[in-house]
Amino acid sequence: MRKLPSPISLVVLGTGAFLLVLAPMLAWYVEPRVKLMPIDTNVTTSLTGTGSYFDQDTVSVKNGQKITVTQRVLGDVAASDRSGYAIVDVASIVDTPKTLPLKDPRRSLDWSQERFVVDRRTNRPVHCCGEKPAHRGEAYLKFPFDVQKRDYRWWDGTLDGTVLLRFDGTKRLHGYEGYRFTGMVAPTKRGTRQVPGALVGLPKQDQVIAEEWYANAGIELVVDQRTGQIMNVKTAPHVTLRAPGAKYDAVTLLRSDRLEMSPAMQREQVKFAAKNSRDLQLLGEIAPVGGAVTGLVLAVAGGVMVMRGRTASGRHSGNR
């Protein structure tokens, strides 16, 4: 009677075969379904620094003041498409020492509300579902997954347009390395507003349609390469008013040479990005490669054990 392979050899062989099948599934099937922008985002970040702003109560520019820019990002889970796009509502609030304690966006220096729809895989804009404004570019709330060493088009809500951010090497942030992107915005007219003529150097006119201009002397983003998550932001906005057709600024509405995330918030962002990056690396690289190598070793070992068992069984039968 022919002896069957030992249970141990079959278990080793079966485990090896299972791992060989599982490894490519993790890399080619599971990871792409995990590498998606979340639809349940609920994040608040802030930038702080010193600068100048126009105080409407005193009708004068206040210099050397603390400026706080808060961004609140909330995903619309019910309206998002789990397999296609994510919808997020973004509130951006600019506060001064006078308005920050009020905790009321309506009484802040500036407040804007935007609704973004982005492809969950590519991070590209999806123009549907009541988006406002119709944004463009490749990056805003985050960069695409697997960030490359190249230039990207960044959506600047203050400009209401895109800014070219150039890859500018790597930068370590609290011990963690990210990609650094830098750019700037030359003075650009972004709209108009009605103001007293005296405010822009036209005292003989009660009201004029002044031009609102925006510039940014330096934008710097530090981004996690694998996830595209932004770990730090530096920006230097300058918003002014000009008389109609004028070539020079008449009054500063907002100016800061440096607004940046606090060290504590940087550490929080780095921790979050590092964890997500490790999870993706484990799922897309470490587990598939380790599973494939282990599976191959076990499959070969199991096969050898089965063949040896059969050979031994054949010899035993022949001796009989």
Buried (B, 14 or more C-beta within 10 A) or exposed (E): EEEEBEEEBBEBBEBBBBBBEBBEEBBEEBBEEEBBBBBEBEBEBBBBBEBBBBBEEEEEBBEEBEBBBBBBBBBBBEBBBEEEBBBBBBBBBBBBEBBBEEEEBEEBBBBBEBBBBBBBBEBEBBEEBEBEEEBEBBBBBBBBBEBEEEBBBBBBBBBBBBBEBEBBEEBEBBEBEBBBBBBBBEBBEBEBEEBBBBBBBBEEEEEBEBBBBBBBBBBBBBBBBBBBBBBBBBBBBBBBBBBEEBEEBBBBBBBBBBBBBEEEBBBBBBEBBBEBBEEBEBBBBEBBEEBBEBBBEBBEBBBEBBEEBBEEBEEEEEEE
